Amino acid sequence: MRALSVPALSALLLLASCDRPPAQPTTPLRILPTVIFEGMPLAGTDAIARKAGFTDCGEGVYGTRCKRPVTLMGVGPVVGAVDLIMPPAGGPARFDHVTLYHEHDQSALVPLGDVLKQSGWQSCLGPDAETYGRAGSKVRIAIDTNYWGKRRALISIEDGAFRPC
């Protein structure tokens, strides 16, 4: 009996696996946001951003920036924005935080710190931002403390327990 060579055996295996196409999923894959805060998803795809009202889109620094008006815990209205970035491996554009800012008023987000403290959030003052969190919450809010640009508040998902200073 004659043995098959490695290339011949590989070709036979490939042909044997080509008898039918792979099964397609019956329902499309849906990527759901992991955390909703004050009605805003803090992470997700471009479809989730648009469904949440972030529809005023244009070219941004890091990708496509989509905006909508936001009032957060009684502070605002301010601009809420998500930066949609294409993942290196392909697939839908994604965002992983929400940025709040006011176009013209540097002090518009200052009251948010007081509202958070009155609601039981703890803060940690750093060189560029005051960061807020609270026990049991997956949300972190960092409010810029500098005056070199638009004062922002970044709302993101906390990767662990909030650690005050």
PyMOL commands that set and color helices and strands:
alter all, ss='L'
color gray80, all
select helices_A, chain A and resi 6-16+46-51+110-118
alter helices_A, ss='H'
color red, helices_A
select strands_A, chain A and resi 36-37+40-41+44-45+56-59+64-72+75-84+94-95+97-101+122-125+129-133+139-144+152-157
alter strands_A, ss='S'
color yellow, strands_A
deselect
rebuild
show_as cartoon
